[in-house]
């Protein structure tokens, strides 16, 4: 069997299993086992456990469950609600202040979790009922949360950036810095579209009947500022070379837990059973996907599929921007079916030599890849954020959620174009703080 035919068979088998609703980790693993069985026969059983374990046996990956735990602590306690309410109190007089509060809360919450589903669920539970209650169109309410939730994999600390850094042997600190300005840019673009979309659908902004005094605005800050200071402190020790990402993540999770316990007087063990259980489930899911993706990548390599694909791409004598367009198209399609972590583990090591040979900066490419993965989170058939919103807003029809979310995919495509035209948006801050990268 030729590598091309083997690749087609494995990909078709993977798509069929995903179409049945099988969990992504199991589908990737079974497709990999089938491919390896064709190549190695029954002896494949001896390499499965070792390959999967080796794929996640990296100290850098300790940061992932720590960041997930940090987000679960905020989302599972009153801290998340206070963060949202504080933004609402300060922005309530701004036209469209509530939709801006939701997207802004998503951006800040992203800095605590590094996870899009966690951000989408935490802010959506509070923001969607509030927006619907104030008369916002359902598509605006759900679409803004779905898109805002995607910021979790771009704004540091980002789980996908950690996976990309370890998979490609690039600096995680520089990757985090590379995501800062694009994250702010994308947040502003989301806000601009949300306001325009609401006006376009007939919603008229006004000051509203709510009014918050300066005392009410200021009294919300003491509970929120410690969490924001933890984020800033964590980023400082990362970029200052004081600690590794794993150490910073562990310290951040511990400090967040201490702050929540002391500020909210949450001394009941029952509260933390749910928090740690939620963090454990999401962490295990991510690690299972990564281990299965590593096995899938090993299968593709054993069958010489990745080598043949890399050689075919390298042999294409085309303009480098056309090459980048083809890569983005591949990532866009893959992102519609697979989670970001799986795609990065499988594709990043393959694509990195190709894009660097074409003269592209690997850190710039990491941001472009991440935004592409964000698009996959809000597009069918496997848009993870869409499923999250379906669960937390069952009264909103699925077509309304899609109608509100899909325009944000176009906004993200526009952001990719802007980064192609102005790559300095990505590279300026890392070069300023850490010096020019050696590629």
Secondary structure, 3 states (H helix, E strand, C coil): CCHHHHHHHHHHHHHHHHHCCCCHHHHHHHHHHHHHHHHHHHHHHHHHHHHHHHHHCCHHHHHHHHHHHHHHHHHCCHHHHHHHHHHHHHHCCCCCHHHHHHHHHHHHHHHHHCCHHHHHHHHHHHHHHHHHHCCCCHHHHHHHHHHHHHHHHCCCCCHHHHHHHHHHCCCHHHHHHHHHHHHHHHHHHHHHHHHHHHHHCCCCCCCCCCCCCHHHHHHCHHHHHHHHHHHHHHHHHHHCCCCCHHHHHHHHHHHHHHHHHHHHCCCCHHHHHHHHHHHHHHHHHHHHHHHHHHHHHHHHHHCCHHHHHHHHHHHCCCCHHHHHHHHHHHHHHHHCCCCHHHHHHHHHHHHHHHHHHCCCCHHHHHHHHHHHHHHHHCCCCCCHHHHHHHHHCCCCCHHHHHHHHHHHHHHHHHHHHHHHHCCHHHHHHHHHHHCCCCC
